[in-house]
Every structure is written in C-alpha cells, then in structure tokens.
Amino acid sequence: MPAIDIGRVCIKTMGRERGKRCVIVDIVDRSFVLVTGPKSVTGVKRRRANVGHIELLDEMVKIPRRASDDEVAEALRDIKSQK
C-alpha cells in the first residue's frame, strides 16, 4: 500500500466528491489530510479529508507542503505531458 505523503494522488471514496481524484497537500494528523483537486481541474475543493475516506494511488506529484491550487494544477499538467 502506498504511503501517505505530500503530493500523493488519491481518489475520494466518500462524500459528494466520491470517485474524484485529488492530491494530498498537507498532513494534519494521523486521521486527517488536507487535499485539493484543485476544483478547476477535478472538481475537488481544498478541504480536510479523513484518511479512511481516500484511496491512495501509486502516482505522485512534486509539490511543496501547503502548495497553492495553481502549483498543484501545474504539477498535474506536467505529469500529463510526460505520459
């Protein structure tokens, strides 16, 4: 199972954003992380998410801790262009 890291791409499994991809931008504590889509890219707003409500993927983006939505969107574009 992938580790919970800053920049890890994941899928929300609960809530109104269920099934949408997001990126971990900060680790709040053992049970919660801060995620963002960002909303303009995947529809996921920046919010705190329960670790049990996300499915971690093997993909990673290179972003700093607490990266802005613009930085995350740029990192996701870079990954798409590399594929």
SERO-4910 file (N, C-alpha, C, O; in steps of 0.05 Angstrom, whole numbers):
BEGIN
 pado doro    nc1    nc2    nc3   cac1   cac2   cac3    cc1    cc2    cc3    oc1    oc2    oc3
  Met    A     17    -24      0      0      0      0     18     25      0     37     26     15
  Pro    A     11     45    -17     27     69    -18     26     85      9      6     82     24
  Ala    A     46    100     15     47    116     39     33    142     36     30    152     13
  Ile    A     24    153     58     11    179     57     33    200     57     46    205     77
  Asp    A     37    213     34     58    232     30     46    257     18     25    257      5
  Ile    A     61    280     21     53    304      7     57    300    -23     79    290    -31
  Gly    A     37    306    -39     39    302    -67     28    275    -77     27    271   -101
  Arg    A     19    258    -59      7    232    -67    -21    237    -80    -37    252    -68
  Val    A    -25    226   -103    -51    228   -116    -69    206   -104    -61    184   -100
  Cys    A    -95    213   -100   -113    195    -88   -141    199   -100   -146    218   -114
  Ile    A   -159    181    -92   -187    183   -101   -205    184    -76   -201    168    -58
  Lys    A   -223    203    -76   -242    205    -53   -262    182    -55   -273    177    -77
  Thr    A   -267    169    -33   -285    146    -34   -311    151    -19   -329    134    -20
  Met    A   -314    174     -6   -338    181      8   -345    210      3   -328    226     -5
  Gly    A   -370    217      8   -379    244      5   -388    252    -22   -389    235    -41
  Arg    A   -394    277    -26   -404    287    -51   -383    287    -73   -390    287    -97
  Glu    A   -358    285    -66   -336    285    -86   -326    256    -91   -304    253   -101
  Arg    A   -342    237    -83   -334    208    -86   -327    202   -115   -341    210   -133
  Gly    A   -305    188   -118   -296    180   -145   -278    200   -159   -269    194   -181
  Lys    A   -274    223   -147   -257    244   -160   -229    242   -149   -224    235   -126
  Arg    A   -210    250   -167   -182    249   -160   -174    275   -145   -185    296   -150
  Cys    A   -155    272   -126   -145    295   -112   -116    290   -104   -106    268   -108
  Val    A   -103    310    -93    -75    309    -85    -72    317    -56    -85    336    -47
  Ile    A    -56    302    -41    -51    309    -13    -31    332    -12     -9    330    -23
  Val    A    -39    355      1    -22    378      3    -11    382     31      8    397     34
  Asp    A    -22    369     51    -12    371     78    -23    348     95    -45    338     89
  Ile    A     -8    341    115    -17    320    134    -24    334    160     -7    346    173
  Val    A    -50    333    168    -60    347    192    -52    331    217    -39    341    235
  Asp    A    -60    305    218    -52    287    240    -55    259    229    -56    254    205
  Arg    A    -56    239    248    -58    211    239    -83    204    224    -83    185    208
  Ser    A   -104    219    228   -130    212    216   -139    230    193   -157    223    178
  Phe    A   -126    254    190   -135    273    171   -112    284    154    -90    287    163
  Val    A   -119    289    128   -100    302    110   -115    326     96   -140    326     96
  Leu    A   -100    344     86   -111    366     70   -108    359     41    -86    354     32
  Val    A   -130    359     26   -129    351     -2   -141    374    -20   -156    391    -10
  Thr    A   -133    373    -45   -145    392    -64   -144    378    -91   -128    360    -96
  Gly    A   -162    386   -109   -164    374   -136   -144    385   -155   -131    369   -168
  Pro    A   -141    410   -159   -158    432   -149   -185    433   -163   -190    419   -182
  Lys    A   -203    449   -152   -231    450   -162   -233    455   -191   -250    444   -205
  Ser    A   -215    472   -202   -216    479   -231   -208    455   -248   -214    455   -272
  Val    A   -193    436   -237   -183    413   -253   -201    389   -249   -210    377   -269
  Thr    A   -206    381   -224   -220    356   -219   -247    360   -205   -263    341   -203
  Gly    A   -252    384   -194   -277    389   -180   -275    385   -150   -296    387   -137
  Val    A   -252    378   -139   -249    374   -111   -238    400    -98   -216    409   -105
  Lys    A   -254    411    -80   -245    435    -65   -223    428    -45   -222    405    -36
  Arg    A   -207    448    -38   -187    444    -17   -202    440      9   -217    457     18
  Arg    A   -197    417     22   -211    411     47   -196    389     62   -179    375     51
  Arg    A   -204    387     87   -193    366    104   -208    340     98   -233    340     95
  Ala    A   -194    318     95   -206    292     89   -196    271    109   -173    270    116
  Asn    A   -214    254    116   -208    231    133   -191    211    117   -198    206     94
  Val    A   -170    201    129   -153    182    115   -168    157    106   -161    145     86
  Gly    A   -188    150    121   -204    127    114   -223    131     91   -236    113     81
  His    A   -226    156     83   -244    163     61   -230    169     35   -242    180     16
  Ile    A   -204    162     33   -190    166      8   -176    140      1   -168    124     19
  Glu    A   -172    135    -25   -157    112    -35   -132    122    -47   -133    137    -67
  Leu    A   -109    115    -36    -83    124    -46    -75    110    -72    -79     86    -75
  Leu    A    -65    125    -90    -55    114   -116    -24    114   -116    -12    126    -98
  Asp    A    -13    101   -135     17    100   -137     29    125   -149     53    130   -147
  Glu    A     12    143   -160     22    167   -173     30    188   -152     17    190   -130
  Met    A     50    203   -158     60    225   -141     65    250   -158     73    247   -182
  Val    A     60    273   -147     68    298   -160     87    312   -141     86    309   -117
  Lys    A    106    327   -153    126    340   -137    116    368   -130    117    386   -147
  Ile    A    107    372   -105     97    397    -96    107    402    -67    113    383    -53
  Pro    A    110    428    -59    117    434    -32     93    430    -13     70    430    -22
  Arg    A     98    429     12     77    427     32     60    452     31     71    475     28
  Arg    A     34    449     33     14    471     32     15    486      5     11    510      4
  Ala    A     21    472    -17     22    484    -43     -5    496    -51    -26    486    -42
  Ser    A     -4    517    -66    -28    531    -75    -42    514    -96    -30    495   -108
  Asp    A    -67    520   -102    -82    505   -123    -68    508   -150    -68    490   -166
  Asp    A    -57    532   -155    -43    537   -180    -19    519   -183    -13    509   -205
  Glu    A     -3    516   -161     20    499   -162     13    470   -167     26    456   -181
  Val    A     -9    461   -154    -18    433   -158    -27    429   -186    -21    408   -198
  Ala    A    -42    448   -197    -52    445   -224    -29    444   -244    -30    428   -263
  Glu    A     -8    460   -240     15    460   -257     30    433   -255     39    422   -276
  Ala    A     33    422   -231     46    396   -227     30    374   -241     42    356   -253
  Leu    A      4    375   -240    -13    355   -253    -10    357   -284    -10    337   -298
  Arg    A     -9    382   -294     -5    386   -323     22    374   -332     24    362   -353
  Asp    A     43    378   -316     69    368   -322     69    337   -324     82    326   -341
  Ile    A     55    324   -306     53    295   -306     38    286   -331     47    266   -344
  Lys    A     16    299   -338      1    291   -362     18    294   -387     16    278   -406
  Ser    A     35    315   -389     51    320   -412     73    299   -414     83    294   -437
  Gln    A     82    287   -392    103    267   -393     93    240   -402    109    224   -411
  Lys    A     67    235   -400     57    209   -407     54    206   -437     45    185   -446
***
